[in-house]
Amino acid sequence: MFDVAPENFELEDTGMYVCVCHALTDRHVREDAQAGAKSAGAVFSRRGVRPVCGKCVGCMRSVLDETRKGRSDQHQYHDEPECQAAE
Ligand code: FES
């Protein structure tokens, strides 16, 4: 049989992509929200990037809102229209 993963290999849970232009995940957005970011612009600013297509802004706002409401689990609403625009 093939060994496909080295011993002690752990798949890192990196989250789901919110911004494909900058490879930002919901985890990144939550980190930024917990550090005080209140808008998509603040997330871009904290990450040192500028919006490219802007299709992620609605989804990013949704993740920011979830975080503000104290939901710390992985982004649950990726099927909603504001999130589908980024995919
Ligand atoms: S998906 Fe975020 S700027 Fe394009």
Backbone and ligand atoms as CSV (ligand in chain L), in Angstrom:
chain,resi,resn,atom,element,x,y,z
A,1,MET,N,N,0.843,-1.200,0.000
A,1,MET,CA,C,0.000,0.000,0.000
A,1,MET,C,C,0.877,1.249,0.000
A,2,PHE,N,N,0.274,2.335,-0.450
A,2,PHE,CA,C,0.988,3.608,-0.479
A,2,PHE,C,C,0.766,4.369,0.822
A,3,ASP,N,N,1.814,4.958,1.258
A,3,ASP,CA,C,1.675,5.918,2.349
A,3,ASP,C,C,1.508,7.282,1.711
A,4,VAL,N,N,0.380,7.905,1.917
A,4,VAL,CA,C,0.151,9.202,1.280
A,4,VAL,C,C,0.437,10.365,2.212
A,5,ALA,N,N,0.557,10.105,3.478
A,5,ALA,CA,C,0.845,11.176,4.423
A,5,ALA,C,C,1.889,10.691,5.419
A,6,PRO,N,N,2.846,11.547,5.708
A,6,PRO,CA,C,3.847,11.153,6.691
A,6,PRO,C,C,3.201,10.956,8.068
A,7,GLU,N,N,3.869,10.156,8.870
A,7,GLU,CA,C,3.367,9.948,10.221
A,7,GLU,C,C,3.241,11.293,10.926
A,8,ASN,N,N,2.276,11.442,11.749
A,8,ASN,CA,C,1.994,12.675,12.488
A,8,ASN,C,C,1.516,13.818,11.601
A,9,PHE,N,N,1.139,13.491,10.370
A,9,PHE,CA,C,0.635,14.530,9.472
A,9,PHE,C,C,-0.732,14.994,9.959
A,10,GLU,N,N,-0.926,16.293,10.026
A,10,GLU,CA,C,-2.232,16.842,10.379
A,10,GLU,C,C,-2.626,17.852,9.320
A,11,LEU,N,N,-3.814,17.679,8.819
A,11,LEU,CA,C,-4.325,18.619,7.841
A,11,LEU,C,C,-4.743,19.889,8.569
A,12,GLU,N,N,-4.149,20.989,8.183
A,12,GLU,CA,C,-4.473,22.256,8.842
A,12,GLU,C,C,-5.851,22.749,8.422
A,13,ASP,N,N,-6.646,23.138,9.401
A,13,ASP,CA,C,-7.967,23.695,9.117
A,13,ASP,C,C,-7.790,25.176,8.836
A,14,THR,N,N,-7.805,25.513,7.561
A,14,THR,CA,C,-7.529,26.894,7.182
A,14,THR,C,C,-8.793,27.701,6.962
A,15,GLY,N,N,-9.954,27.057,7.000
A,15,GLY,CA,C,-11.202,27.778,6.789
A,15,GLY,C,C,-11.631,27.748,5.337
A,16,MET,N,N,-12.680,28.501,5.061
A,16,MET,CA,C,-13.218,28.557,3.702
A,16,MET,C,C,-12.854,29.900,3.089
A,17,TYR,N,N,-12.560,29.873,1.800
A,17,TYR,CA,C,-12.166,31.113,1.143
A,17,TYR,C,C,-13.335,32.095,1.090
A,18,VAL,N,N,-13.042,33.302,1.467
A,18,VAL,CA,C,-13.988,34.397,1.346
A,18,VAL,C,C,-13.549,35.273,0.173
A,19,CYS,N,N,-12.280,35.610,0.138
A,19,CYS,CA,C,-11.730,36.455,-0.922
A,19,CYS,C,C,-10.729,35.633,-1.730
A,20,VAL,N,N,-11.122,35.283,-2.938
A,20,VAL,CA,C,-10.246,34.459,-3.763
A,20,VAL,C,C,-9.101,35.277,-4.358
A,21,CYS,N,N,-9.302,36.555,-4.539
A,21,CYS,CA,C,-8.236,37.393,-5.114
A,21,CYS,C,C,-7.020,37.449,-4.193
A,22,HIS,N,N,-7.258,37.410,-2.876
A,22,HIS,CA,C,-6.161,37.519,-1.917
A,22,HIS,C,C,-6.045,36.298,-1.020
A,23,ALA,N,N,-6.749,35.217,-1.367
A,23,ALA,CA,C,-6.700,33.969,-0.595
A,23,ALA,C,C,-6.997,34.205,0.888
A,24,LEU,N,N,-7.995,35.023,1.154
A,24,LEU,CA,C,-8.403,35.273,2.539
A,24,LEU,C,C,-9.550,34.344,2.878
A,25,THR,N,N,-9.462,33.704,4.009
A,25,THR,CA,C,-10.499,32.766,4.440
A,25,THR,C,C,-11.355,33.405,5.533
A,26,ASP,N,N,-12.422,32.707,5.883
A,26,ASP,CA,C,-13.261,33.184,6.983
A,26,ASP,C,C,-12.459,33.258,8.269
A,27,ARG,N,N,-11.481,32.418,8.395
A,27,ARG,CA,C,-10.628,32.456,9.595
A,27,ARG,C,C,-9.844,33.767,9.663
A,28,HIS,N,N,-9.297,34.190,8.516
A,28,HIS,CA,C,-8.582,35.474,8.480
A,28,HIS,C,C,-9.516,36.609,8.874
A,29,VAL,N,N,-10.729,36.577,8.310
A,29,VAL,CA,C,-11.682,37.661,8.567
A,29,VAL,C,C,-12.073,37.668,10.050
A,30,ARG,N,N,-12.269,36.496,10.628
A,30,ARG,CA,C,-12.602,36.425,12.061
A,30,ARG,C,C,-11.456,36.969,12.921
A,31,GLU,N,N,-10.240,36.612,12.555
A,31,GLU,CA,C,-9.085,37.140,13.297
A,31,GLU,C,C,-9.075,38.657,13.251
A,32,ASP,N,N,-9.326,39.193,12.062
A,32,ASP,CA,C,-9.318,40.643,11.911
A,32,ASP,C,C,-10.472,41.278,12.682
A,33,ALA,N,N,-11.642,40.634,12.652
A,33,ALA,CA,C,-12.785,41.153,13.402
A,33,ALA,C,C,-12.467,41.168,14.894
A,34,GLN,N,N,-11.858,40.113,15.373
A,34,GLN,CA,C,-11.520,40.045,16.802
A,34,GLN,C,C,-10.446,41.068,17.170
A,35,ALA,N,N,-9.675,41.486,16.159
A,35,ALA,CA,C,-8.653,42.508,16.394
A,35,ALA,C,C,-9.214,43.914,16.191
A,36,GLY,N,N,-10.528,44.012,15.890
A,36,GLY,CA,C,-11.149,45.325,15.808
A,36,GLY,C,C,-11.661,45.750,14.447
A,37,ALA,N,N,-11.422,44.954,13.404
A,37,ALA,CA,C,-11.913,45.343,12.077
A,37,ALA,C,C,-13.435,45.293,12.066
A,38,LYS,N,N,-14.037,46.372,11.570
A,38,LYS,CA,C,-15.504,46.456,11.557
A,38,LYS,C,C,-16.069,46.492,10.140
A,39,SER,N,N,-15.209,46.498,9.144
A,39,SER,CA,C,-15.685,46.574,7.759
A,39,SER,C,C,-14.743,45.781,6.852
A,40,ALA,N,N,-15.245,45.509,5.650
A,40,ALA,CA,C,-14.402,44.812,4.673
A,40,ALA,C,C,-13.151,45.644,4.379
A,41,GLY,N,N,-13.331,46.960,4.311
A,41,GLY,CA,C,-12.183,47.836,4.064
A,41,GLY,C,C,-11.129,47.707,5.149
A,42,ALA,N,N,-11.593,47.548,6.383
A,42,ALA,CA,C,-10.645,47.391,7.493
A,42,ALA,C,C,-9.894,46.064,7.392
A,43,VAL,N,N,-10.592,45.033,6.906
A,43,VAL,CA,C,-9.923,43.732,6.727
A,43,VAL,C,C,-8.840,43.862,5.657
A,44,PHE,N,N,-9.181,44.470,4.521
A,44,PHE,CA,C,-8.177,44.657,3.461
A,44,PHE,C,C,-6.995,45.452,3.993
A,45,SER,N,N,-7.306,46.509,4.722
A,45,SER,CA,C,-6.259,47.367,5.242
A,45,SER,C,C,-5.334,46.595,6.187
A,46,ARG,N,N,-5.929,45.830,7.106
A,46,ARG,CA,C,-5.123,45.044,8.053
A,46,ARG,C,C,-4.237,44.034,7.320
A,47,ARG,N,N,-4.745,43.516,6.206
A,47,ARG,CA,C,-3.990,42.509,5.436
A,47,ARG,C,C,-3.019,43.136,4.453
A,48,GLY,N,N,-3.063,44.470,4.358
A,48,GLY,CA,C,-2.121,45.167,3.477
A,48,GLY,C,C,-2.427,44.983,2.001
A,49,VAL,N,N,-3.718,44.762,1.697
A,49,VAL,CA,C,-4.098,44.583,0.296
A,49,VAL,C,C,-5.252,45.536,-0.032
A,50,ARG,N,N,-5.541,45.643,-1.298
A,50,ARG,CA,C,-6.671,46.453,-1.749
A,50,ARG,C,C,-7.619,45.533,-2.503
A,51,PRO,N,N,-8.917,45.837,-2.483
A,51,PRO,CA,C,-9.856,44.991,-3.220
A,51,PRO,C,C,-9.485,44.946,-4.702
A,52,VAL,N,N,-9.634,43.786,-5.288
A,52,VAL,CA,C,-9.395,43.650,-6.727
A,52,VAL,C,C,-10.738,43.647,-7.452
A,53,CYS,N,N,-11.521,42.602,-7.265
A,53,CYS,CA,C,-12.829,42.538,-7.930
A,53,CYS,C,C,-13.957,43.005,-7.006
A,54,GLY,N,N,-13.759,42.898,-5.707
A,54,GLY,CA,C,-14.761,43.328,-4.732
A,54,GLY,C,C,-15.916,42.373,-4.529
A,55,LYS,N,N,-15.896,41.218,-5.185
A,55,LYS,CA,C,-17.011,40.271,-5.073
A,55,LYS,C,C,-17.124,39.644,-3.691
A,56,CYS,N,N,-16.102,39.761,-2.900
A,56,CYS,CA,C,-16.078,39.139,-1.568
A,56,CYS,C,C,-16.676,40.036,-0.484
A,57,VAL,N,N,-16.931,41.280,-0.788
A,57,VAL,CA,C,-17.297,42.242,0.259
A,57,VAL,C,C,-18.552,41.821,1.022
A,58,GLY,N,N,-19.584,41.364,0.324
A,58,GLY,CA,C,-20.814,40.943,0.999
A,58,GLY,C,C,-20.572,39.762,1.919
A,59,CYS,N,N,-19.836,38.800,1.443
A,59,CYS,CA,C,-19.537,37.617,2.252
A,59,CYS,C,C,-18.673,38.003,3.449
A,60,MET,N,N,-17.726,38.889,3.210
A,60,MET,CA,C,-16.845,39.345,4.284
A,60,MET,C,C,-17.672,40.043,5.371
A,61,ARG,N,N,-18.616,40.859,4.949
A,61,ARG,CA,C,-19.505,41.527,5.918
A,61,ARG,C,C,-20.285,40.493,6.717
A,62,SER,N,N,-20.733,39.450,6.049
A,62,SER,CA,C,-21.489,38.402,6.730
A,62,SER,C,C,-20.626,37.735,7.812
A,63,VAL,N,N,-19.377,37.456,7.496
A,63,VAL,CA,C,-18.472,36.843,8.479
A,63,VAL,C,C,-18.193,37.822,9.625
A,64,LEU,N,N,-18.016,39.096,9.281
A,64,LEU,CA,C,-17.795,40.106,10.325
A,64,LEU,C,C,-19.004,40.180,11.257
A,65,ASP,N,N,-20.207,40.151,10.672
A,65,ASP,CA,C,-21.437,40.186,11.488
A,65,ASP,C,C,-21.520,38.969,12.393
A,66,GLU,N,N,-21.232,37.802,11.841
A,66,GLU,CA,C,-21.271,36.570,12.648
A,66,GLU,C,C,-20.320,36.676,13.831
A,67,THR,N,N,-19.145,37.183,13.553
A,67,THR,CA,C,-18.130,37.289,14.608
A,67,THR,C,C,-18.576,38.274,15.672
A,68,ARG,N,N,-19.151,39.385,15.230
A,68,ARG,CA,C,-19.664,40.380,16.188
A,68,ARG,C,C,-20.755,39.786,17.074
A,69,LYS,N,N,-21.556,38.900,16.492
A,69,LYS,CA,C,-22.647,38.277,17.244
A,69,LYS,C,C,-22.163,37.124,18.113
A,70,GLY,N,N,-20.850,36.897,18.097
A,70,GLY,CA,C,-20.279,35.888,18.976
A,70,GLY,C,C,-20.269,34.489,18.440
A,71,ARG,N,N,-20.496,34.359,17.154
A,71,ARG,CA,C,-20.444,33.023,16.560
A,71,ARG,C,C,-19.014,32.757,16.149
A,72,SER,N,N,-18.374,31.829,16.829
A,72,SER,CA,C,-16.959,31.583,16.562
A,72,SER,C,C,-16.744,30.346,15.714
A,73,ASP,N,N,-17.831,29.663,15.352
A,73,ASP,CA,C,-17.668,28.479,14.517
A,73,ASP,C,C,-17.381,28.896,13.076
A,74,GLN,N,N,-17.025,27.931,12.260
A,74,GLN,CA,C,-16.691,28.240,10.874
A,74,GLN,C,C,-17.902,28.831,10.167
A,75,HIS,N,N,-17.627,29.683,9.228
A,75,HIS,CA,C,-18.667,30.390,8.496
A,75,HIS,C,C,-19.770,29.431,8.050
A,76,GLN,N,N,-21.003,29.739,8.444
A,76,GLN,CA,C,-22.121,28.827,8.206
A,76,GLN,C,C,-22.953,29.201,6.989
A,77,TYR,N,N,-22.792,30.394,6.472
A,77,TYR,CA,C,-23.734,30.877,5.455
A,77,TYR,C,C,-23.109,31.010,4.085
A,78,HIS,N,N,-22.127,30.182,3.779
A,78,HIS,CA,C,-21.446,30.328,2.501
A,78,HIS,C,C,-22.369,30.069,1.315
A,79,ASP,N,N,-23.551,29.509,1.542
A,79,ASP,CA,C,-24.483,29.248,0.451
A,79,ASP,C,C,-25.352,30.459,0.140
A,80,GLU,N,N,-25.255,31.494,0.956
A,80,GLU,CA,C,-26.093,32.667,0.722
A,80,GLU,C,C,-25.553,33.497,-0.450
A,81,PRO,N,N,-26.422,34.268,-1.088
A,81,PRO,CA,C,-26.025,34.984,-2.313
A,81,PRO,C,C,-24.797,35.867,-2.149
A,82,GLU,N,N,-24.652,36.544,-1.011
A,82,GLU,CA,C,-23.508,37.437,-0.858
A,82,GLU,C,C,-22.196,36.674,-0.851
A,83,CYS,N,N,-22.248,35.404,-0.505
A,83,CYS,CA,C,-21.032,34.597,-0.498
A,83,CYS,C,C,-20.787,33.907,-1.829
A,84,GLN,N,N,-21.833,33.592,-2.536
A,84,GLN,CA,C,-21.660,32.914,-3.821
A,84,GLN,C,C,-21.008,33.813,-4.854
A,85,ALA,N,N,-21.119,35.124,-4.661
A,85,ALA,CA,C,-20.521,36.051,-5.608
A,85,ALA,C,C,-19.014,35.932,-5.645
A,86,ALA,N,N,-18.419,35.489,-4.534
A,86,ALA,CA,C,-16.959,35.399,-4.459
A,86,ALA,C,C,-16.436,34.092,-5.027
A,87,GLU,N,N,-17.305,33.159,-5.321
A,87,GLU,CA,C,-16.829,31.849,-5.788
A,87,GLU,C,C,-16.808,31.747,-7.293
L,1,FES,S1,S,-12.659,38.187,-4.206
L,1,FES,FE1,FE,-11.950,39.670,-2.815
L,1,FES,S2,S,-11.210,41.283,-4.060
L,1,FES,FE2,FE,-11.820,39.741,-5.453
